[in-house]
Amino acid sequence: MTFEKYSNNWFTIALDTEKQVFIANDKTNPNFEATGITIESAVQNLKTIMAIQGNLQDA
């Protein structure tokens, strides 16, 4: 598995240990939240949500 650094300036990542999913939140608008079984899928789901809402800025 390839590990990537997730110190991106537009999102944060958390792990829900009860549900075993990663949670990605937009730093500027914490109401945008997405989950995934991997960090990559959580971030991609967040990008999708933000794109649908028209709030994705050069991520």
N, C-alpha and C positions, 0 to 999 in steps of 0.2 A: 504494500500500500504506500502511496506517495502522500507525505504529509505536507501541508501548505501552511504558511503563516497567515493567520486571520486577524491581523491588526489593521484591517481596513478602516478608513475614517468614516464610513457611512453606515455601518451596521455593527451590531453586537451579537454574540452567540452565547447561548446558555444550554445546559443539558438538564432535561427533566428526567431525573433518575427513576421516578415511579413509572412513567410511561415509556421510558427509554427512547426519547426523541430529542433532537436538537431543536432549539428555538432561535430563530433569527429575528431581530428587531431593527427597524430603521432608527438611527440615533436622533435624527431631527424630528421624527414623528413616531413615538413609541407605539402608537395605535396600529401601525403596520407591523404585523407579526405573522410569521409563517413557521411551520414545523417540517421536519424531515428526518428520516432515519440516519442520514449522514449530514455532516456540515454542508457539503456541497449541495445536497438536495434542499436543505432548509434555505440556503442563500438563493438558489435558483427559484424556489417557490416565492420567496420574498420579492425577487426581481419581477416575477410574473404578476404578483399582486400590485406592485407599485406601477408597473407598465400599464396595467388595466386601468388603474386610477389616474394615470397620466402624471405620476410624480417621480418617475425614474429619471434621475439626472446623471448621465454619464457614469454609470456604475460598471 
